[in-house]
Amino acid sequence: MRGLRDRGVLITGGTSGIGHATARRFLDEGARVFVCGLEGVQETLDEFDGVGGARCDVSDESSVERMLAAAGEFLGGVDILINNAGIAHREPFLDIATDRWDAVLAVNLRGMFLVAQRVAASMRSAGTRGAIVNMASTNALGGEAGYAHYNASKAGVLLLTKTMAVELGPYGIRVNALCPGYIRTPLNAAIEAESGDPDYVAAYEREHIPLGRAGHPDEVAAAYAFLASDDASFVNGAELVIDGGQLAIM
Ligand SMILES: NC(=O)c1ccc[n+]([C@@H]2O[C@H](COP(=O)([O-])OP(=O)(O)OC[C@H]3O[C@@H](n4cnc5c(N)ncnc54)[C@H](O)[C@@H]3O)[C@@H](O)[C@H]2O)c1
């Protein structure tokens, strides 16, 4: 991809699954990378040479501010924000406890806002013509049963993204969203284990995904790299679906 070499990239949720694959992808592109996550930071730093990192809870304002200070110092300014941290639970709408609703919205929507607003403010004051990619989901575009809180949070991310694109475009800051479908990561492994159904993933792949398989984190990392790169220099306020054709089914 063009324009990624030596850029400073902050990846939230960069310690597992899609974010971890994205750290590897940006390193392969010659970027400088800083990751944060709720857990697994030291393991990620041990695995990747030259990466910076900090433990952070993106839903907590002071934790975000400490993490951003460390990221800014390590990278010398954030050029690219991969706003990726998120959680998911699968439970019927009628069973969702209020604190579970709050927890999902706090990480997936408030967390995304807290990090994006602060990074965008420093891009604007530094005059950085940066790129922000927010993680939404196919669940932002259709109401999958069992995920009311998750669906609502990701739909919120989509309109947050579009509004940011409109307001930040005049500063040369591009903001886009990714909408992956079913990707094999620890997040989905936990949902699969909770389902108690040994055929859960195979049935999902058979019934919902025209390509007949789940996606790989590297396939989402490639989309992150594209949207952050100069190859996407006129892409702003868009959502890129990476779902093996799932949303194309009538
Ligand atoms: N796996 C999928 O099928 C899929 C599909 C669409 C969208 N997504 C989204 O992609 C993103 C990454 O998901 P994944 O599947 O790689 O999950 P994962 O569980 O493997 O990784 C999640 C990452 O987010 C971090 N995280 C969780 N809560 C956090 C918090 N409060 N503060 C900071 N970091 C926190 C974790 O430490 C981890 O690094 C999420 O936003 C998820 O909603 C995943």
The ligand as an SDF file (V2000), in Angstrom:
LIG
                    3D

 44 48  0  0  0  0  0  0  0  0999 V2000
  -14.5580  -11.2920   15.0200 N   0  0  0  0  0  0  0  0  0  0  0  0
  -15.5450  -10.8800   14.2500 C   0  0  0  0  0  0  0  0  0  0  0  0
  -16.2370  -11.6800   13.6100 O   0  0  0  0  0  0  0  0  0  0  0  0
  -15.8520   -9.4100   14.1310 C   0  0  0  0  0  0  0  0  0  0  0  0
  -16.7530   -8.9990   13.1400 C   0  0  0  0  0  0  0  0  0  0  0  0
  -17.0530   -7.6440   13.0170 C   0  0  0  0  0  0  0  0  0  0  0  0
  -16.4650   -6.7290   13.8670 C   0  0  0  0  0  0  0  0  0  0  0  0
  -15.6020   -7.1640   14.8160 N   0  0  0  0  0  0  0  0  0  0  0  0
  -15.0100   -6.1500   15.6870 C   0  0  0  0  0  0  0  0  0  0  0  0
  -13.6070   -6.1870   15.5400 O   0  0  0  0  0  0  0  0  0  0  0  0
  -12.9890   -5.7050   16.7290 C   0  0  0  0  0  0  0  0  0  0  0  0
  -11.9480   -6.7060   17.1750 C   0  0  0  0  0  0  0  0  0  0  0  0
  -12.6060   -7.9280   17.4580 O   0  0  0  0  0  0  0  0  0  0  0  0
  -11.8650   -9.3380   17.5470 P   0  0  0  0  0  0  0  0  0  0  0  0
  -12.8060  -10.3310   17.0040 O   0  0  0  0  0  0  0  0  0  0  0  0
  -10.4890   -9.2360   17.0170 O   0  0  0  0  0  0  0  0  0  0  0  0
  -11.8840   -9.5340   19.1380 O   0  0  0  0  0  0  0  0  0  0  0  0
  -10.7930  -10.0110   20.1990 P   0  0  0  0  0  0  0  0  0  0  0  0
  -11.5660  -10.3370   21.4270 O   0  0  0  0  0  0  0  0  0  0  0  0
   -9.8840  -11.0410   19.6190 O   0  0  0  0  0  0  0  0  0  0  0  0
   -9.9280   -8.6850   20.4380 O   0  0  0  0  0  0  0  0  0  0  0  0
  -10.5050   -7.5680   21.0790 C   0  0  0  0  0  0  0  0  0  0  0  0
   -9.4150   -6.5900   21.4580 C   0  0  0  0  0  0  0  0  0  0  0  0
  -10.0470   -5.4730   22.0950 O   0  0  0  0  0  0  0  0  0  0  0  0
   -9.4370   -5.2650   23.3550 C   0  0  0  0  0  0  0  0  0  0  0  0
  -10.4130   -4.7240   24.2940 N   0  0  0  0  0  0  0  0  0  0  0  0
  -11.5650   -5.2780   24.7410 C   0  0  0  0  0  0  0  0  0  0  0  0
  -12.1500   -4.4660   25.6370 N   0  0  0  0  0  0  0  0  0  0  0  0
  -11.3520   -3.3740   25.7460 C   0  0  0  0  0  0  0  0  0  0  0  0
  -11.3960   -2.1950   26.5190 C   0  0  0  0  0  0  0  0  0  0  0  0
  -12.3940   -1.9430   27.3790 N   0  0  0  0  0  0  0  0  0  0  0  0
  -10.3880   -1.3030   26.3870 N   0  0  0  0  0  0  0  0  0  0  0  0
   -9.3510   -1.5370   25.5250 C   0  0  0  0  0  0  0  0  0  0  0  0
   -9.2480   -2.6290   24.7750 N   0  0  0  0  0  0  0  0  0  0  0  0
  -10.2360   -3.5430   24.9010 C   0  0  0  0  0  0  0  0  0  0  0  0
   -8.8980   -6.6070   23.7950 C   0  0  0  0  0  0  0  0  0  0  0  0
   -7.8720   -6.4710   24.7620 O   0  0  0  0  0  0  0  0  0  0  0  0
   -8.4010   -7.1560   22.4600 C   0  0  0  0  0  0  0  0  0  0  0  0
   -7.1180   -6.6330   22.1720 O   0  0  0  0  0  0  0  0  0  0  0  0
  -14.1400   -5.4790   17.7180 C   0  0  0  0  0  0  0  0  0  0  0  0
  -14.5080   -4.1070   17.6890 O   0  0  0  0  0  0  0  0  0  0  0  0
  -15.2620   -6.3280   17.1550 C   0  0  0  0  0  0  0  0  0  0  0  0
  -16.5350   -5.8580   17.5360 O   0  0  0  0  0  0  0  0  0  0  0  0
  -15.2710   -8.4700   14.9730 C   0  0  0  0  0  0  0  0  0  0  0  0
  1  2  1  0
  2  3  2  0
  2  4  1  0
  4  5  1  0
  4 44  2  0
  5  6  2  0
  6  7  1  0
  7  8  2  0
  8  9  1  0
  8 44  1  0
  9 10  1  0
  9 42  1  0
 10 11  1  0
 11 12  1  0
 11 40  1  0
 12 13  1  0
 13 14  1  0
 14 15  2  0
 14 16  1  0
 14 17  1  0
 17 18  1  0
 18 19  2  0
 18 20  1  0
 18 21  1  0
 21 22  1  0
 22 23  1  0
 23 24  1  0
 23 38  1  0
 24 25  1  0
 25 26  1  0
 25 36  1  0
 26 27  1  0
 26 35  1  0
 27 28  2  0
 28 29  1  0
 29 30  1  0
 29 35  2  0
 30 31  1  0
 30 32  2  0
 32 33  1  0
 33 34  2  0
 34 35  1  0
 36 37  1  0
 36 38  1  0
 38 39  1  0
 40 41  1  0
 40 42  1  0
 42 43  1  0
M  CHG  2   8   1  16  -1
M  END
$$$$
